[in-house]
Every structure is written in structure tokens, then in C-alpha cells.
């Protein structure tokens, strides 16, 4: 079995602006057969109107997972948010937004459309807590409500711990839960699972 995981998080903060870019990719092959292949890239620009309240002039996401019958799913929108807690140990923010989402399916029956689009209502939260000098807990959750053709509801959850090893190196334990309320049926009649769970153990570098 061969497994690759990549997780990149970039954030730049100034007194008035914050830009966040995240990427999460997974690939698993067993006995020369691919059993997992998914990628998620997100980006957001937050413009602060006060110490804690901000608007999001633009945010976007690209997601693909052929095993959930998603060749590509694009989301772009606007929103607003609020930093509930912003201290040296705890960061906690909540977001809400409206967006446009377009989904292209990997494999569909002849009578079904190969792609669909939908307005989307998105909500999310991002929580980080420095529990000790060497351990940090994190929790990220966002979900979207879309039309019936686009599966009604989707969410992405990441939670886990970062353990300081030495210098700028950490050991991360991450649990991930992706859910699609009504997955698109494939051409052979197979319906993908609603839930996709993953546990990732990784050595990371923070700068």
C-alpha cells in the first residue's frame, strides 16, 4: 500500500487584512489499485472593519473526489465573520456567506446531467487552542446548504492535535470527516457513501 497526504496552511495577517490559503490532498494505492484520491483547496480574504468584525469580499474552494463521484466542485462567494476570541492562546472565529457552486460529476447515468450549479449558504468556524507549551488543539468545520441537484448539504470537518517535537517541526494527528447528504449515483447504479472518514498522522514544518 502506498499513501500520500499533503496539508498546507498559509496565513498572512495585517491590522486590516487577513489572507488564508489551505490545501489538503490524499492519495492511496493498494496492490496497484487506487482506493482514495481527493483534493481540497480553499482561499479567503478577510477585511477587518473593527478589531474583531470582518467582511470577506471573496472566498473560494476547489474540491475533487472521484470516489464520491465529484470530478470538480467550484465554489466562490462573499461573506462576513467575527473573531469570538483572539488571545495568545486561543483563536476562535465564525463565518457566514453566500456563494455560487458548480459541480461536475465523474460518472453519471445517461439520463442525468453531467454537471449542476446552485446558490449556496455557507457557515463555518475555526478554533485553535494552545493547551500547553508543546500541544495545540484545533477544530475546523464548515458546511454548505445547496439545491437538491447539488446534494442538498455538504460539510468538511478537521480536528486534532499538534505536538511540538523540536525546533519548527511538529507531529500532527488529524481526523477528517467529509459528508455529502445525497451523493450522485454513478452510471452502473452504484451510489457513493455519504460519509468519508480519514485519520492522518504526519510530521509537519511550521515557519
C-alpha positions in Angstrom: 0.0 0.0 0.0 1.2 3.5 -0.9 -0.3 6.5 0.7 0.4 10.2 0.2 -1.0 13.1 2.3 -0.3 16.8 1.9 -1.6 19.6 4.1 -0.6 23.2 3.6 -1.9 26.2 5.6 -0.7 29.7 4.8 -2.0 32.8 6.6 -0.9 36.5 6.4 -2.4 39.0 8.9 -2.1 42.8 9.0 -4.1 45.2 11.1 -6.8 45.5 8.4 -6.5 42.3 6.3 -6.1 38.6 6.6 -5.5 36.2 3.8 -5.8 32.4 4.3 -4.9 29.7 1.8 -5.3 26.0 2.6 -4.7 22.8 0.7 -5.4 19.2 1.7 -4.7 16.2 -0.6 -4.9 12.5 -0.2 -3.9 9.6 -2.4 -3.9 5.9 -1.6 -3.0 2.9 -3.8 -3.3 -0.7 -2.7 -1.9 -3.6 -4.9 -1.7 -1.1 -7.8 -5.4 -0.1 -7.4 -6.3 3.5 -6.4 -8.7 3.5 -3.4 -8.5 7.2 -2.5 -7.8 10.3 -4.5 -9.2 13.6 -3.2 -8.0 17.2 -3.1 -9.4 20.4 -1.5 -8.0 23.9 -1.9 -9.6 27.0 -0.2 -8.7 30.7 -0.1 -10.3 33.6 1.6 -9.6 37.3 2.1 -10.9 39.0 5.3 -11.2 42.7 5.6 -11.5 43.9 9.2 -13.9 46.7 9.9 -13.2 46.6 13.7 -10.9 44.7 16.0 -13.0 41.5 15.5 -15.7 42.0 12.9 -14.7 41.5 9.3 -16.2 41.1 5.8 -15.0 38.6 3.3 -15.0 40.2 -0.2 -14.2 36.9 -1.8 -13.6 33.3 -0.8 -13.3 30.2 -2.9 -12.9 26.4 -2.9 -11.9 23.7 -5.3 -12.7 20.2 -4.4 -12.4 16.9 -6.3 -13.0 13.3 -5.2 -13.9 10.8 -8.0 -14.8 8.2 -5.3 -17.6 10.4 -4.2 -18.4 11.0 -7.9 -17.1 14.6 -7.9 -14.8 15.3 -10.8 -14.6 19.0 -9.8 -16.6 21.3 -7.5 -16.0 25.0 -7.6 -17.4 27.4 -5.0 -17.0 31.2 -5.0 -18.7 33.7 -2.7 -18.8 36.6 -0.2 -19.4 36.7 3.5 -18.7 38.1 6.9 -17.3 36.9 10.2 -16.4 37.7 13.7 -13.4 36.7 16.0 -15.1 35.5 19.1 -11.7 35.0 20.9 -8.3 36.4 19.9 -5.7 35.9 22.6 -2.2 34.5 22.7 -3.5 31.0 23.5 -7.0 30.8 21.8 -8.2 31.9 18.4 -11.9 31.3 17.6 -13.8 32.8 14.6 -17.1 32.2 13.0 -18.1 32.9 9.4 -21.2 33.0 7.2 -21.6 33.6 3.5 -23.5 33.2 0.3 -21.9 31.6 -2.8 -22.3 30.1 -6.3 -21.3 26.5 -6.6 -20.8 24.4 -9.7 -20.3 20.6 -9.6 -19.1 18.4 -12.4 -19.7 14.7 -11.8 -17.2 11.9 -12.6 -19.7 9.3 -13.9 -23.5 9.6 -14.2 -26.4 7.6 -15.8 -27.3 8.7 -19.4 -30.5 10.4 -18.2 -28.7 12.5 -15.6 -26.9 15.8 -16.1 -23.1 15.7 -16.0 -22.9 18.9 -14.0 -25.1 21.1 -11.9 -24.9 24.5 -10.3 -26.6 26.1 -7.3 -26.7 29.0 -4.9 -25.1 28.1 -1.6 -25.4 29.2 2.0 -22.2 28.5 3.9 -21.4 28.6 7.7 -18.2 27.7 9.4 -16.0 28.0 12.5 -12.2 27.8 13.1 -10.9 27.2 16.6 -7.3 26.8 17.9 -6.2 26.4 21.5 -2.6 26.3 22.8 -3.3 23.8 25.6 0.3 23.6 26.8 3.7 24.8 25.6 4.0 21.6 23.5 0.4 20.7 22.5 -2.2 22.6 20.5 -5.8 21.5 19.7 -7.6 22.6 16.5 -11.1 22.3 15.2 -12.3 23.5 11.7 -15.9 22.9 10.5 -17.8 24.4 7.5 -20.9 23.3 5.8 -23.0 24.4 2.8 -26.7 24.1 2.0 -27.3 23.8 -1.7 -30.2 22.7 -4.0 -31.3 19.1 -4.4 -29.4 18.5 -7.7 -26.2 19.5 -5.9 -26.7 17.0 -3.0 -28.6 19.4 -0.6 -25.9 19.5 2.1 -22.1 19.0 2.4 -19.7 19.6 5.2 -16.0 19.3 5.9 -14.6 18.8 9.4 -11.0 18.7 10.6 -9.9 18.2 14.2 -6.9 17.0 16.0 -3.7 17.9 17.9 -0.3 19.4 17.0 2.6 18.3 19.2 5.9 20.2 19.3 8.9 18.0 18.6 11.9 20.1 18.1 12.6 23.5 16.6 9.9 24.2 13.9 8.9 20.5 13.5 5.6 19.2 14.8 3.8 15.9 14.9 0.2 16.2 13.8 -2.8 13.9 14.4 -5.8 14.9 12.3 -9.2 13.3 12.0 -11.3 14.4 8.9 -15.0 13.9 8.2 -16.5 14.8 4.8 -20.2 14.3 4.2 -22.4 14.6 1.1 -26.1 14.3 2.0 -27.3 12.9 -1.3 -24.3 11.6 -3.5 -24.8 11.5 -7.2 -25.5 7.9 -8.5 -22.9 6.5 -10.9 -23.6 5.1 -14.3 -23.5 1.5 -13.1 -26.1 2.3 -10.4 -23.6 2.4 -7.5 -24.3 5.2 -5.0 -21.2 6.5 -3.2 -21.1 6.6 0.6 -22.4 9.7 2.3 -19.5 9.9 4.7 -15.8 9.8 4.2 -13.6 9.5 7.3 -9.8 9.7 7.4 -7.2 9.7 10.2 -3.8 11.3 9.3 -0.5 11.1 11.2 2.1 13.5 9.9 5.4 15.2 10.5 4.9 18.9 9.8 7.1 22.0 9.5 5.9 25.4 10.7 7.5 28.7 9.8 
